[in-house]
Amino acid sequence: MRITMIGTATLLAALASTAGCATRQEMATWRDHGTHFASGAHALFSLRNDASSRPEVTRTEVGRASAESWWGEPVTVSPDQIVER
């Protein structure tokens, strides 16, 4: 039982040490902004366009991103990839 507790404690310590790691640049971005997203539209866009998906961007979102000064990793698409909805 003692070995199991030690093993569990070691595993939890290893997980805790790697959870939530951010680069210096990511931490600087977090410190510069009081919220995670600039707006609800920014949150929906980010949730819809995560790293595992092909970006889907509308002209409205391009305008909002500029007007609301969205931050984070930029999503780049060519003009022919911008969808109309």
PyMOL commands that set and color helices and strands:
alter all, ss='L'
color gray80, all
select helices_A, chain A and resi 2-18+24-32+40-48+59-67+79-81
alter helices_A, ss='H'
color red, helices_A
select strands_A, chain A and resi 57-58+82-83
alter strands_A, ss='S'
color yellow, strands_A
deselect
rebuild
show_as cartoon
